[in-house]
């Protein structure tokens, strides 16, 4: 059985977390509050697309952390080739809405 963990990387106003399997980082994600808002940008980098289930857990942990800081909504901007990231956001259990504009996909969803 693999040893999986999710741990914080950066304290403070910008928060980052890593998901590891047997000590190897498979995904990194975090959130950054948008100016004067209850919204934050959520980011996710998958180092191993085979770990999408763990990455979905990572996104849920990030949402819990952000909600504690008063964040109510996440937005994520990605390119058309970032389908795995959008898939992880959906598989984390959030009801997402995605809009395509000028080559950028903007996905948003409520977290609390």
C-alpha positions in Angstrom: 0.0 0.0 0.0 1.4 3.4 -1.0 2.0 6.1 1.7 0.1 9.2 0.6 0.2 12.6 2.3 -1.0 16.1 1.7 1.1 18.8 3.5 1.2 22.6 3.5 4.2 24.2 1.8 3.8 27.9 2.4 2.1 29.7 5.3 0.7 33.2 4.9 -1.6 34.9 2.5 -0.7 32.7 -0.4 -1.1 29.0 0.5 0.5 26.0 -1.2 0.2 22.3 -0.6 1.9 19.2 -2.0 0.5 15.7 -2.4 3.0 12.9 -2.2 3.0 9.2 -2.8 5.8 7.3 -1.1 7.7 10.5 -0.6 7.5 11.5 -4.2 5.6 14.8 -5.1 2.8 14.0 -7.6 0.8 17.3 -7.4 1.2 20.8 -6.0 -1.6 23.2 -5.6 -2.6 26.4 -3.8 -4.8 29.4 -3.6 -4.3 33.2 -3.8 -7.0 35.6 -2.7 -8.1 38.0 -5.4 -7.9 41.7 -4.5 -10.6 42.8 -2.0 -12.6 39.6 -2.7 -14.1 36.4 -1.2 -12.8 34.8 -4.4 -9.4 33.2 -4.9 -7.4 31.8 -7.8 -6.7 28.1 -7.3 -3.8 26.5 -9.1 -2.8 22.9 -9.6 0.2 21.3 -11.2 0.1 17.6 -11.8 3.4 15.9 -11.9 1.9 12.5 -12.4 -1.5 12.3 -14.2 -1.9 8.8 -12.7 -2.4 10.5 -9.3 -5.6 12.4 -10.3 -7.6 10.9 -7.4 -5.0 12.1 -4.9 -5.0 15.5 -6.7 -8.8 15.7 -6.2 -8.3 15.2 -2.5 -5.6 17.9 -2.6 -8.1 20.3 -4.2 -10.6 19.5 -1.4 -8.0 20.2 1.2 -7.1 23.5 -0.4 -10.8 24.5 -0.4 -11.1 23.7 3.3 -8.0 25.9 4.0 -9.3 28.7 1.8 -12.8 28.6 3.3 -11.3 29.0 6.8 -9.8 32.3 5.5 -13.2 33.5 4.2 -12.9 32.4 0.6 -16.2 31.4 -0.9 -15.4 30.9 -4.6 -12.4 29.6 -6.6 -11.4 30.5 -10.2 -8.9 28.7 -12.3 -7.5 29.8 -15.7 -6.0 27.3 -18.0 -5.2 26.6 -21.6 -7.0 24.1 -23.8 -4.2 21.5 -23.2 -4.8 21.5 -19.4 -7.7 19.0 -19.5 -6.3 16.9 -16.6 -6.5 19.9 -14.3 -10.1 20.6 -15.2 -10.9 16.9 -14.8 -9.4 17.0 -11.3 -11.4 20.1 -10.3 -14.6 18.3 -11.4 -13.7 15.0 -9.8 -13.1 16.8 -6.5 -16.9 17.1 -6.3 -17.4 20.8 -7.1 -20.0 22.0 -9.6 -17.8 23.9 -12.1 -18.7 26.4 -14.8 -16.2 26.9 -17.6 -16.1 29.8 -20.1 -13.7 30.0 -23.0 -12.4 33.4 -24.0 -9.4 34.4 -26.1 -7.7 31.1 -25.8 -8.2 30.8 -22.0 -10.6 28.5 -20.2 -11.8 30.1 -16.9 -13.3 27.6 -14.5 -15.1 28.8 -11.4 -16.9 27.1 -8.6 -18.3 27.7 -5.1 -16.3 26.2 -2.2 -18.5 27.2 0.7 
